Amino acid sequence: MADVQLVGVTKRFGAVTAVDGVDLHIADGEFVTLLGPSGCGKTTTLNMIAGLEEVSAGEIRMGGRVVNDLSPFERDVAMVFQNYALYPHMTVGENIGFTLRLRKRPKDEIRERVARVAEMLELGQLLDRLPRELSGGQQQRVALGRAVIREPAVFLFDEPFSNLDAALRIKMRGEIKELHHRLGVTSVFVTHDQEEALSISDRIAVYRAGRIEQVGTPEEVYARPASRYVGRFIGSPQMDILVGELVRAEDGAPAYRLGAGAFPVPPALAIGEPVDLGIRPEHVHLGAEGVPARVRVVQPIGPATHVTVEWDGGTVTARVGGIARYAPNDGIHVAFDPAGMVFFDRETGRRVELGGAEHG
């Protein structure tokens, strides 16, 4: 196994800079997800780690050695693609053991290792089938098996669940996470699905236009987003960003004024400081106290209901447990949990720490 370190890694395609000076250290045995929208540079970064794309500038190190000029084989990485890339004329067992045959390993060793990997991935009864006889989830397991059997230093995953239906994606997330805990191999996973990233990662690198906006644990990027961009990108429903002003309420306490409403805020913020307020649905409370509002949209999602409310000055979405008995145009009061408030500098978009210091 090995750690992976990117030092000022840049990739240019002609006049276009796809990846711009990325610095990232992935510890030995860590599972890190590169997360961002299409075209942000995450897959290009993965391809450079794999050796499928040349680095325009910077260094990639694995296990302490620079690998810029090494082939994918010499880097000892195994990659799982979104299209599975199985050989259609080979059986499941032959697909899994293909890399061992290329290395001219003894037949008995191949047979034994294929059987062991197949058992791990619950493919033991499918070894004689062809890929076309398998479901999408089974094909993805075969692709995983082909990577696992190599016993690489690093696993690379390029949106491996994008072709699966929603229920199967959730199941495969659990299987990938369990597999990582079992093998402990350094893993780099690429996805645009923030829920996927939050559920499986040790840490997440959030990409924006070829650069990393924030690196942190799932809890950090969700609860303490480094910027307005991360706050909006992570979470479903999205964090609401509200543009108002810090004032003193009638009782002298600091508040954030949004049109006709004023919401109490932590006292560390300076009155008049130009900041935007970020609030997540679980920190929005509906009831008989707070700012008068009206219900705009009600969206039941099974275990909870998303209720969007508005007033003269703002619109937010609350997450209410169970089935909420609200209807559009119902009168309601809305309040925010001050502990769940996040503030962003209006000019830079960076999160502001309570006390006035920007988040770095």
ABEGO torsion letter per residue (X at the ends): XBBBBBBGBBBBBEABBABBGBBBBBBBGBBBBBBEBBGAGAAAAAAAAAGABBBABEBBBBGGBBAAABBAAAAGBBBBBAAGGBBAABBAAAAAAAAAAAAGBBAAAAAAAAAAAAAAAGAAAAAABBAAABBAAAAAAAAAAAAAAAGBABBBBBGAAAABBAAAAAAAAAAAAAAAAAAGBBBBBBBABAAAAAAABABBBBBBGGBBABBBBAAAAAABBABAAAAAABEOBBBBBBBBBBBBBAAGBBBBBBEABBBBBBAABBBGBBBBBBBBAAABBBEABEBBBBBABBBBAGABBBBBBBBBGBBBBBBBBEBBBBBBGBBBBBBBBAAABBBBBAAAGBBBBBGGBBBX
